[in-house]
Amino acid sequence: RATMSSVTGRIANLLSTRFPKIVHKATRRQIQQFRSSGGANGNQFLGKPTFILDVVGRTSGEPRPVMLMLVRRGEDLVVAGSYAGNPKPPNWWLNLMAAQEATVEIDNDRWIVTAHQLNDGPERDEAWQLLITGYPDFATYQKLTSRQIPVAILTRVA
């Protein structure tokens, strides 16, 4: 029997694989809603909290905003380059790894962060548990792809 998270995870995978333009348009709309309301609207996905990550495009040099699931580890944020379990990592992940820094927007607050990708080991295992506790579909996404979904910690720049 499928759990709700596996159903929503499979739907997200199907939409991002078969209808990426629709997903991109919906994301742009959510970002616009989030920003125009100071984070009061568009701040959730499937009842889970989200935030905006602005990262500079590695070829365009332009800020590229993306909505991500909000998972905290103390003062840091934990992000996963899941792309809903697609075979390749998302562009925002490639941009983040190239830039090694970005801007986070939560509610009406913005700050700069540095990104640190976690390698296999206890720290990554702990971060992965935080991710799947915060948003169980990450576990579904991992089952739908042969690549290991990358995980990074975003730390506020002092």
C-alpha positions in Angstrom: 0.0 0.0 0.0 1.5 3.4 -1.0 1.9 6.1 1.6 0.8 9.6 0.8 4.4 10.8 0.6 5.3 8.2 -2.0 2.2 9.1 -4.0 3.0 12.8 -4.0 6.7 12.0 -4.6 5.8 10.0 -7.7 3.5 12.7 -8.9 6.2 15.3 -8.5 8.6 13.1 -10.3 6.2 12.6 -13.2 5.4 16.3 -13.5 9.1 17.3 -13.4 10.0 14.6 -16.0 7.1 14.9 -18.4 6.0 18.5 -17.9 9.0 20.6 -16.8 7.7 23.8 -18.3 4.5 23.6 -16.2 6.6 23.0 -13.1 8.8 25.9 -13.9 5.9 28.2 -14.5 4.3 27.1 -11.2 7.5 27.7 -9.4 7.8 31.2 -10.9 4.3 32.0 -9.8 5.0 30.7 -6.2 8.1 32.9 -6.0 6.1 35.9 -7.2 3.4 35.2 -4.6 6.0 34.8 -1.9 7.8 38.0 -2.7 4.8 40.2 -3.2 3.4 39.1 0.2 6.6 39.4 2.1 6.7 35.6 2.6 3.1 35.4 4.0 1.8 33.5 0.9 3.5 30.9 -1.3 5.6 29.8 1.7 4.5 26.2 1.7 4.4 23.2 -0.6 2.1 20.3 0.3 1.7 21.9 3.8 5.5 21.9 4.4 7.5 25.2 4.7 9.5 26.5 1.8 12.1 29.3 1.2 13.6 31.0 -1.8 17.2 30.4 -2.7 18.7 32.9 -5.1 21.8 31.6 -6.8 23.8 33.1 -9.6 23.5 31.2 -12.9 26.9 29.7 -13.8 26.6 30.8 -17.5 24.1 33.7 -17.3 25.6 35.4 -14.3 22.0 36.4 -13.4 20.3 35.5 -10.1 18.2 32.4 -10.5 15.5 32.0 -7.7 14.2 28.6 -6.8 11.7 27.5 -4.1 13.1 24.8 -1.8 11.9 22.9 1.2 12.8 24.6 4.4 14.8 22.1 6.6 16.8 23.5 9.4 19.8 22.2 11.2 20.2 24.7 14.1 21.1 28.0 12.4 21.9 26.3 9.1 19.7 25.1 6.3 19.9 21.7 4.7 19.2 21.4 1.0 19.0 18.4 -1.4 19.6 18.4 -5.2 16.7 15.9 -5.7 15.0 17.2 -8.8 12.2 15.0 -7.7 14.3 11.9 -8.4 15.2 12.8 -12.0 18.4 11.2 -13.4 20.3 14.5 -13.4 20.7 17.1 -10.6 18.8 20.3 -11.0 20.3 23.4 -12.5 20.0 25.3 -9.3 22.3 22.7 -7.6 24.9 22.9 -10.4 24.8 26.7 -10.0 25.1 26.5 -6.2 28.1 24.2 -6.4 29.8 26.5 -8.9 29.0 29.7 -7.0 29.5 28.2 -3.5 27.2 31.0 -2.1 23.7 32.2 -2.5 21.0 34.4 -0.9 18.3 32.9 1.2 14.8 34.4 1.6 12.6 33.3 4.5 9.5 35.3 5.2 10.6 38.9 4.8 14.2 38.2 5.8 17.2 37.8 3.3 20.8 36.9 4.0 23.8 35.5 2.2 24.9 31.9 2.8 27.8 29.7 1.8 27.2 26.2 0.6 29.1 23.1 1.7 28.3 19.7 0.0 28.3 16.8 2.4 30.2 13.6 1.5 29.2 10.1 2.6 29.4 9.8 6.4 27.7 10.5 9.7 27.1 14.2 8.9 25.4 13.5 5.6 23.4 10.7 7.2 22.2 13.1 9.9 21.3 15.8 7.3 19.5 13.2 5.1 17.4 12.2 8.1 16.5 15.8 8.8 15.5 16.2 5.1 13.3 13.1 5.0 11.7 14.0 8.4 11.0 17.5 7.1 9.8 16.3 3.7 9.3 12.5 3.3 9.1 12.7 -0.5 12.9 13.0 -0.6 13.0 9.3 0.3 10.7 8.5 -2.6 12.9 10.6 -4.9 16.0 8.6 -3.9 14.2 5.4 -4.7 13.3 6.8 -8.2 16.9 7.6 -9.2 20.2 5.6 -9.5 22.2 8.7 -8.5 22.8 9.6 -4.9 20.9 12.8 -4.2 23.4 15.4 -3.1 23.0 17.2 0.2 24.5 20.5 1.2 24.5 22.8 4.3 23.8 26.5 3.8 25.5 28.6 6.5 24.8 32.3 7.1 27.7 34.6 6.2 28.5 36.7 9.3 
